[in-house]
Amino acid sequence: MNIKECFEKRLLRKIQPDIDKAKRSIEIAENKLETARKAFEKDMFEVCIIYSYTSMFHSARALLYKDGV
């Protein structure tokens, strides 16, 4: 499925870009990444993976908010 199909099926939709939400998502991503680092240092690898993924999710979300998607 390409991006055009995602818009047609309303899986994605255009919204007003929101820089405040984008900044908040970046803050969350940074916090989750720091938690992942601490978990890694304590050999808590499963927790590290979960927090790393969550950090990436919020980073991507910030881009979508910035672009109005």
PQR file of N, CA, C, O and H, with PARSE charges and radii, in Angstrom:
ATOM      1  N   MET A   1       0.855  -1.178   0.000 -0.4000 1.5000
ATOM      2  CA  MET A   1       0.000   0.000   0.000 -0.0000 2.0000
ATOM      3  C   MET A   1       0.899   1.238   0.000  0.5500 1.7000
ATOM      4  O   MET A   1       1.836   1.342   0.792 -0.5500 1.4000
ATOM      5  N   ASN A   2       0.601   2.157  -0.887 -0.4000 1.5000
ATOM      6  CA  ASN A   2       1.385   3.387  -0.933 -0.0000 2.0000
ATOM      7  C   ASN A   2       0.671   4.490  -0.144  0.5500 1.7000
ATOM      8  O   ASN A   2      -0.446   4.306   0.339 -0.5500 1.4000
ATOM      9  H   ASN A   2      -0.159   2.072  -1.530  0.4000 1.0000
ATOM     10  N   ILE A   3       1.337   5.627  -0.028 -0.4000 1.5000
ATOM     11  CA  ILE A   3       0.793   6.706   0.800 -0.0000 2.0000
ATOM     12  C   ILE A   3      -0.520   7.252   0.234  0.5500 1.7000
ATOM     13  O   ILE A   3      -1.413   7.636   0.989 -0.5500 1.4000
ATOM     14  H   ILE A   3       2.244   5.777  -0.420  0.4000 1.0000
ATOM     15  N   LYS A   4      -0.633   7.285  -1.095 -0.4000 1.5000
ATOM     16  CA  LYS A   4      -1.879   7.769  -1.710 -0.0000 2.0000
ATOM     17  C   LYS A   4      -3.051   6.890  -1.285  0.5500 1.7000
ATOM     18  O   LYS A   4      -4.122   7.399  -0.953 -0.5500 1.4000
ATOM     19  H   LYS A   4       0.092   6.973  -1.708  0.4000 1.0000
ATOM     20  N   GLU A   5      -2.854   5.583  -1.294 -0.4000 1.5000
ATOM     21  CA  GLU A   5      -3.912   4.650  -0.874 -0.0000 2.0000
ATOM     22  C   GLU A   5      -4.249   4.831   0.606  0.5500 1.7000
ATOM     23  O   GLU A   5      -5.406   4.700   1.005 -0.5500 1.4000
ATOM     24  H   GLU A   5      -1.984   5.170  -1.564  0.4000 1.0000
ATOM     25  N   CYS A   6      -3.242   5.129   1.408 -0.4000 1.5000
ATOM     26  CA  CYS A   6      -3.501   5.362   2.835 -0.0000 2.0000
ATOM     27  C   CYS A   6      -4.412   6.566   3.037  0.5500 1.7000
ATOM     28  O   CYS A   6      -5.296   6.543   3.893 -0.5500 1.4000
ATOM     29  H   CYS A   6      -2.302   5.235   1.083  0.4000 1.0000
ATOM     30  N   PHE A   7      -4.197   7.626   2.244 -0.4000 1.5000
ATOM     31  CA  PHE A   7      -5.077   8.793   2.327 -0.0000 2.0000
ATOM     32  C   PHE A   7      -6.468   8.466   1.794  0.5500 1.7000
ATOM     33  O   PHE A   7      -7.469   8.886   2.375 -0.5500 1.4000
ATOM     34  H   PHE A   7      -3.479   7.645   1.548  0.4000 1.0000
ATOM     35  N   GLU A   8      -6.538   7.724   0.702 -0.4000 1.5000
ATOM     36  CA  GLU A   8      -7.839   7.357   0.131 -0.0000 2.0000
ATOM     37  C   GLU A   8      -8.656   6.505   1.097  0.5500 1.7000
ATOM     38  O   GLU A   8      -9.873   6.667   1.188 -0.5500 1.4000
ATOM     39  H   GLU A   8      -5.725   7.382   0.230  0.4000 1.0000
ATOM     40  N   LYS A   9      -8.006   5.613   1.809 -0.4000 1.5000
ATOM     41  CA  LYS A   9      -8.699   4.734   2.758 -0.0000 2.0000
ATOM     42  C   LYS A   9      -8.852   5.379   4.133  0.5500 1.7000
ATOM     43  O   LYS A   9      -9.368   4.761   5.064 -0.5500 1.4000
ATOM     44  H   LYS A   9      -7.018   5.481   1.735  0.4000 1.0000
ATOM     45  N   ARG A  10      -8.399   6.622   4.251 -0.4000 1.5000
ATOM     46  CA  ARG A  10      -8.478   7.396   5.488 -0.0000 2.0000
ATOM     47  C   ARG A  10      -7.695   6.768   6.630  0.5500 1.7000
ATOM     48  O   ARG A  10      -8.019   6.970   7.800 -0.5500 1.4000
ATOM     49  H   ARG A  10      -7.980   7.124   3.495  0.4000 1.0000
ATOM     50  N   LEU A  11      -6.662   6.003   6.286 -0.4000 1.5000
ATOM     51  CA  LEU A  11      -5.732   5.526   7.300 -0.0000 2.0000
ATOM     52  C   LEU A  11      -4.829   6.674   7.736  0.5500 1.7000
ATOM     53  O   LEU A  11      -4.346   6.717   8.867 -0.5500 1.4000
ATOM     54  H   LEU A  11      -6.398   5.839   5.336  0.4000 1.0000
ATOM     55  N   LEU A  12      -4.616   7.602   6.805 -0.4000 1.5000
ATOM     56  CA  LEU A  12      -3.931   8.861   7.066 -0.0000 2.0000
ATOM     57  C   LEU A  12      -4.846   9.972   6.588  0.5500 1.7000
ATOM     58  O   LEU A  12      -5.644   9.778   5.671 -0.5500 1.4000
ATOM     59  H   LEU A  12      -5.009   7.568   5.886  0.4000 1.0000
ATOM     60  N   ARG A  13      -4.730  11.140   7.213 -0.4000 1.5000
ATOM     61  CA  ARG A  13      -5.502  12.282   6.748 -0.0000 2.0000
ATOM     62  C   ARG A  13      -4.730  13.552   7.054  0.5500 1.7000
ATOM     63  O   ARG A  13      -3.944  13.607   8.000 -0.5500 1.4000
ATOM     64  H   ARG A  13      -4.082  11.298   7.958  0.4000 1.0000
ATOM     65  N   LYS A  14      -4.964  14.558   6.249 -0.4000 1.5000
ATOM     66  CA  LYS A  14      -4.302  15.839   6.446 -0.0000 2.0000
ATOM     67  C   LYS A  14      -4.977  16.584   7.592  0.5500 1.7000
ATOM     68  O   LYS A  14      -6.203  16.641   7.688 -0.5500 1.4000
ATOM     69  H   LYS A  14      -5.602  14.513   5.481  0.4000 1.0000
ATOM     70  N   ILE A  15      -4.143  17.152   8.455 -0.4000 1.5000
ATOM     71  CA  ILE A  15      -4.611  17.987   9.553 -0.0000 2.0000
ATOM     72  C   ILE A  15      -3.770  19.257   9.557  0.5500 1.7000
ATOM     73  O   ILE A  15      -2.801  19.380   8.807 -0.5500 1.4000
ATOM     74  H   ILE A  15      -3.147  17.105   8.377  0.4000 1.0000
ATOM     75  N   GLN A  16      -4.145  20.173  10.391 -0.4000 1.5000
ATOM     76  CA  GLN A  16      -3.350  21.382  10.567 -0.0000 2.0000
ATOM     77  C   GLN A  16      -2.030  20.996  11.237  0.5500 1.7000
ATOM     78  O   GLN A  16      -2.053  20.341  12.279 -0.5500 1.4000
ATOM     79  H   GLN A  16      -4.932  20.072  11.000  0.4000 1.0000
ATOM     80  N   PRO A  17      -0.880  21.382  10.672 -0.5600 1.5000
ATOM     81  CA  PRO A  17       0.390  21.092  11.346  0.2800 2.0000
ATOM     82  C   PRO A  17       0.371  21.650  12.767  0.5500 1.7000
ATOM     83  O   PRO A  17      -0.150  22.740  13.006 -0.5500 1.4000
ATOM     84  N   ASP A  18       0.935  20.904  13.700 -0.4000 1.5000
ATOM     85  CA  ASP A  18       0.906  21.304  15.111 -0.0000 2.0000
ATOM     86  C   ASP A  18       2.308  21.164  15.699  0.5500 1.7000
ATOM     87  O   ASP A  18       2.717  20.077  16.108 -0.5500 1.4000
ATOM     88  H   ASP A  18       1.358  20.018  13.507  0.4000 1.0000
ATOM     89  N   ILE A  19       3.028  22.268  15.735 -0.4000 1.5000
ATOM     90  CA  ILE A  19       4.406  22.267  16.222 -0.0000 2.0000
ATOM     91  C   ILE A  19       4.463  21.947  17.711  0.5500 1.7000
ATOM     92  O   ILE A  19       5.408  21.299  18.162 -0.5500 1.4000
ATOM     93  H   ILE A  19       2.695  23.151  15.402  0.4000 1.0000
ATOM     94  N   ASP A  20       3.477  22.384  18.479 -0.4000 1.5000
ATOM     95  CA  ASP A  20       3.475  22.081  19.914 -0.0000 2.0000
ATOM     96  C   ASP A  20       3.369  20.580  20.164  0.5500 1.7000
ATOM     97  O   ASP A  20       4.079  20.039  21.011 -0.5500 1.4000
ATOM     98  H   ASP A  20       2.710  22.910  18.113  0.4000 1.0000
ATOM     99  N   LYS A  21       2.493  19.913  19.437 -0.4000 1.5000
ATOM    100  CA  LYS A  21       2.379  18.458  19.578 -0.0000 2.0000
ATOM    101  C   LYS A  21       3.654  17.771  19.107  0.5500 1.7000
ATOM    102  O   LYS A  21       4.079  16.775  19.693 -0.5500 1.4000
ATOM    103  H   LYS A  21       1.916  20.352  18.749  0.4000 1.0000
ATOM    104  N   ALA A  22       4.258  18.295  18.060 -0.4000 1.5000
ATOM    105  CA  ALA A  22       5.513  17.725  17.561 -0.0000 2.0000
ATOM    106  C   ALA A  22       6.606  17.837  18.626  0.5500 1.7000
ATOM    107  O   ALA A  22       7.336  16.879  18.880 -0.5500 1.4000
ATOM    108  H   ALA A  22       3.912  19.104  17.584  0.4000 1.0000
ATOM    109  N   LYS A  23       6.708  19.005  19.240 -0.4000 1.5000
ATOM    110  CA  LYS A  23       7.713  19.198  20.294 -0.0000 2.0000
ATOM    111  C   LYS A  23       7.459  18.271  21.475  0.5500 1.7000
ATOM    112  O   LYS A  23       8.395  17.699  22.035 -0.5500 1.4000
ATOM    113  H   LYS A  23       6.114  19.783  19.034  0.4000 1.0000
ATOM    114  N   ARG A  24       6.205  18.125  21.849 -0.4000 1.5000
ATOM    115  CA  ARG A  24       5.868  17.237  22.970 -0.0000 2.0000
ATOM    116  C   ARG A  24       6.229  15.791  22.633  0.5500 1.7000
ATOM    117  O   ARG A  24       6.739  15.070  23.491 -0.5500 1.4000
ATOM    118  H   ARG A  24       5.445  18.590  21.394  0.4000 1.0000
ATOM    119  N   SER A  25       5.977  15.363  21.419 -0.4000 1.5000
ATOM    120  CA  SER A  25       6.342  14.000  21.025 -0.0000 2.0000
ATOM    121  C   SER A  25       7.855  13.806  21.052  0.5500 1.7000
ATOM    122  O   SER A  25       8.333  12.731  21.412 -0.5500 1.4000
ATOM    123  H   SER A  25       5.563  15.949  20.722  0.4000 1.0000
ATOM    124  N   ILE A  26       8.608  14.830  20.676 -0.4000 1.5000
ATOM    125  CA  ILE A  26      10.071  14.743  20.748 -0.0000 2.0000
ATOM    126  C   ILE A  26      10.524  14.633  22.201  0.5500 1.7000
ATOM    127  O   ILE A  26      11.431  13.861  22.510 -0.5500 1.4000
ATOM    128  H   ILE A  26       8.220  15.704  20.383  0.4000 1.0000
ATOM    129  N   GLU A  27       9.902  15.395  23.090 -0.4000 1.5000
ATOM    130  CA  GLU A  27      10.241  15.299  24.515 -0.0000 2.0000
ATOM    131  C   GLU A  27       9.980  13.892  25.042  0.5500 1.7000
ATOM    132  O   GLU A  27      10.802  13.330  25.766 -0.5500 1.4000
ATOM    133  H   GLU A  27       9.165  16.022  22.839  0.4000 1.0000
ATOM    134  N   ILE A  28       8.844  13.334  24.679 -0.4000 1.5000
ATOM    135  CA  ILE A  28       8.512  11.970  25.099 -0.0000 2.0000
ATOM    136  C   ILE A  28       9.541  10.993  24.534  0.5500 1.7000
ATOM    137  O   ILE A  28      10.008  10.100  25.242 -0.5500 1.4000
ATOM    138  H   ILE A  28       8.176  13.791  24.091  0.4000 1.0000
ATOM    139  N   ALA A  29       9.894  11.163  23.262 -0.4000 1.5000
ATOM    140  CA  ALA A  29      10.879  10.281  22.624 -0.0000 2.0000
ATOM    141  C   ALA A  29      12.218  10.344  23.353  0.5500 1.7000
ATOM    142  O   ALA A  29      12.853   9.315  23.583 -0.5500 1.4000
ATOM    143  H   ALA A  29       9.514  11.888  22.687  0.4000 1.0000
ATOM    144  N   GLU A  30      12.643  11.542  23.711 -0.4000 1.5000
ATOM    145  CA  GLU A  30      13.913  11.691  24.427 -0.0000 2.0000
ATOM    146  C   GLU A  30      13.862  11.013  25.789  0.5500 1.7000
ATOM    147  O   GLU A  30      14.821  10.356  26.194 -0.5500 1.4000
ATOM    148  H   GLU A  30      12.128  12.378  23.524  0.4000 1.0000
ATOM    149  N   ASN A  31      12.746  11.171  26.496 -0.4000 1.5000
ATOM    150  CA  ASN A  31      12.604  10.529  27.806 -0.0000 2.0000
ATOM    151  C   ASN A  31      12.616   9.011  27.683  0.5500 1.7000
ATOM    152  O   ASN A  31      13.254   8.324  28.480 -0.5500 1.4000
ATOM    153  H   ASN A  31      11.967  11.704  26.167  0.4000 1.0000
ATOM    154  N   LYS A  32      11.917   8.495  26.694 -0.4000 1.5000
ATOM    155  CA  LYS A  32      11.875   7.037  26.489 -0.0000 2.0000
ATOM    156  C   LYS A  32      13.260   6.507  26.112  0.5500 1.7000
ATOM    157  O   LYS A  32      13.651   5.424  26.546 -0.5500 1.4000
ATOM    158  H   LYS A  32      11.398   9.053  26.046  0.4000 1.0000
ATOM    159  N   LEU A  33      13.995   7.268  25.309 -0.4000 1.5000
ATOM    160  CA  LEU A  33      15.335   6.841  24.919 -0.0000 2.0000
ATOM    161  C   LEU A  33      16.271   6.815  26.131  0.5500 1.7000
ATOM    162  O   LEU A  33      17.089   5.905  26.265 -0.5500 1.4000
ATOM    163  H   LEU A  33      13.677   8.148  24.957  0.4000 1.0000
ATOM    164  N   GLU A  34      16.154   7.795  26.997 -0.4000 1.5000
ATOM    165  CA  GLU A  34      16.969   7.806  28.218 -0.0000 2.0000
ATOM    166  C   GLU A  34      16.636   6.607  29.105  0.5500 1.7000
ATOM    167  O   GLU A  34      17.534   5.985  29.674 -0.5500 1.4000
ATOM    168  H   GLU A  34      15.489   8.534  26.888  0.4000 1.0000
ATOM    169  N   THR A  35      15.361   6.286  29.223 -0.4000 1.5000
ATOM    170  CA  THR A  35      14.958   5.105  29.988 -0.0000 2.0000
ATOM    171  C   THR A  35      15.522   3.838  29.352  0.5500 1.7000
ATOM    172  O   THR A  35      15.947   2.924  30.058 -0.5500 1.4000
ATOM    173  H   THR A  35      14.632   6.791  28.761  0.4000 1.0000
ATOM    174  N   ALA A  36      15.528   3.783  28.036 -0.4000 1.5000
ATOM    175  CA  ALA A  36      16.098   2.631  27.329 -0.0000 2.0000
ATOM    176  C   ALA A  36      17.586   2.497  27.629  0.5500 1.7000
ATOM    177  O   ALA A  36      18.082   1.391  27.842 -0.5500 1.4000
ATOM    178  H   ALA A  36      15.182   4.526  27.463  0.4000 1.0000
ATOM    179  N   ARG A  37      18.290   3.609  27.646 -0.4000 1.5000
ATOM    180  CA  ARG A  37      19.730   3.573  27.959 -0.0000 2.0000
ATOM    181  C   ARG A  37      19.971   3.023  29.362  0.5500 1.7000
ATOM    182  O   ARG A  37      20.848   2.184  29.570 -0.5500 1.4000
ATOM    183  H   ARG A  37      17.888   4.508  27.473  0.4000 1.0000
ATOM    184  N   LYS A  38      19.191   3.498  30.311 -0.4000 1.5000
ATOM    185  CA  LYS A  38      19.340   3.027  31.696 -0.0000 2.0000
ATOM    186  C   LYS A  38      19.031   1.543  31.804  0.5500 1.7000
ATOM    187  O   LYS A  38      19.720   0.811  32.514 -0.5500 1.4000
ATOM    188  H   LYS A  38      18.478   4.179  30.143  0.4000 1.0000
ATOM    189  N   ALA A  39      18.004   1.103  31.107 -0.4000 1.5000
ATOM    190  CA  ALA A  39      17.652  -0.322  31.121 -0.0000 2.0000
ATOM    191  C   ALA A  39      18.776  -1.149  30.510  0.5500 1.7000
ATOM    192  O   ALA A  39      19.098  -2.226  31.014 -0.5500 1.4000
ATOM    193  H   ALA A  39      17.443   1.698  30.531  0.4000 1.0000
ATOM    194  N   PHE A  40      19.373  -0.659  29.437 -0.4000 1.5000
ATOM    195  CA  PHE A  40      20.476  -1.368  28.787 -0.0000 2.0000
ATOM    196  C   PHE A  40      21.658  -1.518  29.739  0.5500 1.7000
ATOM    197  O   PHE A  40      22.273  -2.582  29.815 -0.5500 1.4000
ATOM    198  H   PHE A  40      19.112   0.215  29.028  0.4000 1.0000
ATOM    199  N   GLU A  41      21.971  -0.443  30.465 -0.4000 1.5000
ATOM    200  CA  GLU A  41      23.087  -0.475  31.419 -0.0000 2.0000
ATOM    201  C   GLU A  41      22.866  -1.496  32.528  0.5500 1.7000
ATOM    202  O   GLU A  41      23.823  -2.006  33.111 -0.5500 1.4000
ATOM    203  H   GLU A  41      21.471   0.421  30.403  0.4000 1.0000
ATOM    204  N   LYS A  42      21.613  -1.789  32.814 -0.4000 1.5000
ATOM    205  CA  LYS A  42      21.275  -2.761  33.864 -0.0000 2.0000
ATOM    206  C   LYS A  42      20.984  -4.143  33.282  0.5500 1.7000
ATOM    207  O   LYS A  42      20.444  -5.011  33.967 -0.5500 1.4000
ATOM    208  H   LYS A  42      20.836  -1.375  32.341  0.4000 1.0000
ATOM    209  N   ASP A  43      21.347  -4.340  32.007 -0.4000 1.5000
ATOM    210  CA  ASP A  43      21.127  -5.621  31.316 -0.0000 2.0000
ATOM    211  C   ASP A  43      19.652  -6.016  31.249  0.5500 1.7000
ATOM    212  O   ASP A  43      19.323  -7.202  31.220 -0.5500 1.4000
ATOM    213  H   ASP A  43      21.785  -3.635  31.450  0.4000 1.0000
ATOM    214  N   MET A  44      18.782  -5.038  31.226 -0.4000 1.5000
ATOM    215  CA  MET A  44      17.340  -5.275  31.101 -0.0000 2.0000
ATOM    216  C   MET A  44      16.982  -5.080  29.622  0.5500 1.7000
ATOM    217  O   MET A  44      16.374  -4.083  29.233 -0.5500 1.4000
ATOM    218  H   MET A  44      19.049  -4.075  31.250  0.4000 1.0000
ATOM    219  N   PHE A  45      17.378  -6.058  28.823 -0.4000 1.5000
ATOM    220  CA  PHE A  45      17.323  -5.897  27.375 -0.0000 2.0000
ATOM    221  C   PHE A  45      15.904  -5.855  26.814  0.5500 1.7000
ATOM    222  O   PHE A  45      15.645  -5.103  25.875 -0.5500 1.4000
ATOM    223  H   PHE A  45      17.872  -6.869  29.139  0.4000 1.0000
ATOM    224  N   GLU A  46      14.997  -6.628  27.355 -0.4000 1.5000
ATOM    225  CA  GLU A  46      13.615  -6.579  26.854 -0.0000 2.0000
ATOM    226  C   GLU A  46      12.998  -5.211  27.106  0.5500 1.7000
ATOM    227  O   GLU A  46      12.313  -4.661  26.244 -0.5500 1.4000
ATOM    228  H   GLU A  46      15.208  -7.239  28.118  0.4000 1.0000
ATOM    229  N   VAL A  47      13.243  -4.670  28.290 -0.4000 1.5000
ATOM    230  CA  VAL A  47      12.743  -3.332  28.618 -0.0000 2.0000
ATOM    231  C   VAL A  47      13.394  -2.299  27.695  0.5500 1.7000
ATOM    232  O   VAL A  47      12.734  -1.375  27.221 -0.5500 1.4000
ATOM    233  H   VAL A  47      13.799  -5.117  28.990  0.4000 1.0000
ATOM    234  N   CYS A  48      14.675  -2.465  27.449 -0.4000 1.5000
ATOM    235  CA  CYS A  48      15.404  -1.566  26.550 -0.0000 2.0000
ATOM    236  C   CYS A  48      14.776  -1.561  25.158  0.5500 1.7000
ATOM    237  O   CYS A  48      14.602  -0.503  24.555 -0.5500 1.4000
ATOM    238  H   CYS A  48      15.212  -3.216  27.834  0.4000 1.0000
ATOM    239  N   ILE A  49      14.443  -2.731  24.659 -0.4000 1.5000
ATOM    240  CA  ILE A  49      13.840  -2.831  23.324 -0.0000 2.0000
ATOM    241  C   ILE A  49      12.493  -2.120  23.282  0.5500 1.7000
ATOM    242  O   ILE A  49      12.203  -1.389  22.335 -0.5500 1.4000
ATOM    243  H   ILE A  49      14.585  -3.591  25.149  0.4000 1.0000
ATOM    244  N   ILE A  50      11.678  -2.330  24.297 -0.4000 1.5000
ATOM    245  CA  ILE A  50      10.348  -1.710  24.338 -0.0000 2.0000
ATOM    246  C   ILE A  50      10.459  -0.188  24.362  0.5500 1.7000
ATOM    247  O   ILE A  50       9.764   0.501  23.615 -0.5500 1.4000
ATOM    248  H   ILE A  50      11.914  -2.924  25.067  0.4000 1.0000
ATOM    249  N   TYR A  51      11.337   0.338  25.223 -0.4000 1.5000
ATOM    250  CA  TYR A  51      11.477   1.787  25.316 -0.0000 2.0000
ATOM    251  C   TYR A  51      12.145   2.377  24.073  0.5500 1.7000
ATOM    252  O   TYR A  51      11.835   3.502  23.681 -0.5500 1.4000
ATOM    253  H   TYR A  51      11.901  -0.222  25.830  0.4000 1.0000
ATOM    254  N   SER A  52      13.047   1.635  23.459 -0.4000 1.5000
ATOM    255  CA  SER A  52      13.663   2.102  22.208 -0.0000 2.0000
ATOM    256  C   SER A  52      12.612   2.210  21.110  0.5500 1.7000
ATOM    257  O   SER A  52      12.563   3.201  20.381 -0.5500 1.4000
ATOM    258  H   SER A  52      13.299   0.722  23.778  0.4000 1.0000
ATOM    259  N   TYR A  53      11.777   1.186  20.999 -0.4000 1.5000
ATOM    260  CA  TYR A  53      10.707   1.209  19.997 -0.0000 2.0000
ATOM    261  C   TYR A  53       9.764   2.388  20.256  0.5500 1.7000
ATOM    262  O   TYR A  53       9.385   3.104  19.329 -0.5500 1.4000
ATOM    263  H   TYR A  53      11.817   0.381  21.591  0.4000 1.0000
ATOM    264  N   THR A  54       9.392   2.581  21.519 -0.4000 1.5000
ATOM    265  CA  THR A  54       8.476   3.668  21.857 -0.0000 2.0000
ATOM    266  C   THR A  54       9.094   5.019  21.511  0.5500 1.7000
ATOM    267  O   THR A  54       8.398   5.925  21.052 -0.5500 1.4000
ATOM    268  H   THR A  54       9.700   1.999  22.272  0.4000 1.0000
ATOM    269  N   SER A  55      10.388   5.152  21.729 -0.4000 1.5000
ATOM    270  CA  SER A  55      11.086   6.381  21.360 -0.0000 2.0000
ATOM    271  C   SER A  55      11.013   6.623  19.854  0.5500 1.7000
ATOM    272  O   SER A  55      10.759   7.744  19.414 -0.5500 1.4000
ATOM    273  H   SER A  55      10.953   4.416  22.101  0.4000 1.0000
ATOM    274  N   MET A  56      11.236   5.578  19.070 -0.4000 1.5000
ATOM    275  CA  MET A  56      11.150   5.713  17.608 -0.0000 2.0000
ATOM    276  C   MET A  56       9.731   6.055  17.168  0.5500 1.7000
ATOM    277  O   MET A  56       9.536   6.863  16.260 -0.5500 1.4000
ATOM    278  H   MET A  56      11.442   4.667  19.427  0.4000 1.0000
ATOM    279  N   PHE A  57       8.747   5.442  17.810 -0.4000 1.5000
ATOM    280  CA  PHE A  57       7.346   5.722  17.490 -0.0000 2.0000
ATOM    281  C   PHE A  57       7.047   7.212  17.685  0.5500 1.7000
ATOM    282  O   PHE A  57       6.463   7.853  16.812 -0.5500 1.4000
ATOM    283  H   PHE A  57       8.906   4.786  18.547  0.4000 1.0000
ATOM    284  N   HIS A  58       7.453   7.754  18.835 -0.4000 1.5000
ATOM    285  CA  HIS A  58       7.153   9.157  19.118 -0.0000 2.0000
ATOM    286  C   HIS A  58       7.957  10.100  18.219  0.5500 1.7000
ATOM    287  O   HIS A  58       7.493  11.195  17.900 -0.5500 1.4000
ATOM    288  H   HIS A  58       7.928   7.233  19.545  0.4000 1.0000
ATOM    289  N   SER A  59       9.147   9.686  17.812 -0.4000 1.5000
ATOM    290  CA  SER A  59       9.919  10.492  16.856 -0.0000 2.0000
ATOM    291  C   SER A  59       9.193  10.575  15.520  0.5500 1.7000
ATOM    292  O   SER A  59       9.081  11.651  14.933 -0.5500 1.4000
ATOM    293  H   SER A  59       9.524   8.797  18.071  0.4000 1.0000
ATOM    294  N   ALA A  60       8.704   9.446  15.046 -0.4000 1.5000
ATOM    295  CA  ALA A  60       7.948   9.424  13.785 -0.0000 2.0000
ATOM    296  C   ALA A  60       6.659  10.225  13.919  0.5500 1.7000
ATOM    297  O   ALA A  60       6.263  10.946  13.003 -0.5500 1.4000
ATOM    298  H   ALA A  60       8.795   8.571  15.522  0.4000 1.0000
ATOM    299  N   ARG A  61       6.020  10.089  15.059 -0.4000 1.5000
ATOM    300  CA  ARG A  61       4.775  10.826  15.307 -0.0000 2.0000
ATOM    301  C   ARG A  61       5.020  12.335  15.250  0.5500 1.7000
ATOM    302  O   ARG A  61       4.198  13.085  14.725 -0.5500 1.4000
ATOM    303  H   ARG A  61       6.342   9.503  15.803  0.4000 1.0000
ATOM    304  N   ALA A  62       6.153  12.769  15.794 -0.4000 1.5000
ATOM    305  CA  ALA A  62       6.495  14.194  15.764 -0.0000 2.0000
ATOM    306  C   ALA A  62       6.597  14.701  14.328  0.5500 1.7000
ATOM    307  O   ALA A  62       6.145  15.804  14.022 -0.5500 1.4000
ATOM    308  H   ALA A  62       6.820  12.160  16.221  0.4000 1.0000
ATOM    309  N   LEU A  63       7.187  13.902  13.458 -0.4000 1.5000
ATOM    310  CA  LEU A  63       7.281  14.295  12.045 -0.0000 2.0000
ATOM    311  C   LEU A  63       5.905  14.420  11.409  0.5500 1.7000
ATOM    312  O   LEU A  63       5.655  15.339  10.629 -0.5500 1.4000
ATOM    313  H   LEU A  63       7.555  13.006  13.707  0.4000 1.0000
ATOM    314  N   LEU A  64       5.025  13.506  11.740 -0.4000 1.5000
ATOM    315  CA  LEU A  64       3.663  13.569  11.193 -0.0000 2.0000
ATOM    316  C   LEU A  64       2.932  14.816  11.687  0.5500 1.7000
ATOM    317  O   LEU A  64       2.273  15.501  10.905 -0.5500 1.4000
ATOM    318  H   LEU A  64       5.228  12.760  12.374  0.4000 1.0000
ATOM    319  N   TYR A  65       3.049  15.112  12.985 -0.4000 1.5000
ATOM    320  CA  TYR A  65       2.426  16.333  13.512 -0.0000 2.0000
ATOM    321  C   TYR A  65       2.995  17.567  12.812  0.5500 1.7000
ATOM    322  O   TYR A  65       2.247  18.470  12.437 -0.5500 1.4000
ATOM    323  H   TYR A  65       3.585  14.555  13.620  0.4000 1.0000
ATOM    324  N   LYS A  66       4.314  17.604  12.636 -0.4000 1.5000
ATOM    325  CA  LYS A  66       4.961  18.750  11.994 -0.0000 2.0000
ATOM    326  C   LYS A  66       4.476  18.942  10.564  0.5500 1.7000
ATOM    327  O   LYS A  66       4.288  20.068  10.103 -0.5500 1.4000
ATOM    328  H   LYS A  66       4.921  16.871  12.940  0.4000 1.0000
ATOM    329  N   ASP A  67       4.277  17.822   9.866 -0.4000 1.5000
ATOM    330  CA  ASP A  67       3.850  17.883   8.464 -0.0000 2.0000
ATOM    331  C   ASP A  67       2.332  17.953   8.287  0.5500 1.7000
ATOM    332  O   ASP A  67       1.844  18.116   7.169 -0.5500 1.4000
ATOM    333  H   ASP A  67       4.430  16.907  10.240  0.4000 1.0000
ATOM    334  N   GLY A  68       1.590  17.830   9.380 -0.4000 1.5000
ATOM    335  CA  GLY A  68       0.135  17.914   9.277 -0.0000 2.0000
ATOM    336  C   GLY A  68      -0.512  16.666   8.731  0.5500 1.7000
ATOM    337  O   GLY A  68      -1.437  16.736   7.922 -0.5500 1.4000
ATOM    338  H   GLY A  68       1.986  17.697  10.288  0.4000 1.0000
ATOM    339  N   VAL A  69      -0.023  15.521   9.176 -0.4000 1.5000
ATOM    340  CA  VAL A  69      -0.611  14.240   8.750 -0.0000 2.0000
ATOM    341  C   VAL A  69      -1.162  13.547   9.974  0.5500 1.7000
ATOM    342  O   VAL A  69      -1.707  12.449   9.870 -0.5500 1.4000
ATOM    343  H   VAL A  69       0.728  15.464   9.833  0.4000 1.0000
TER
END
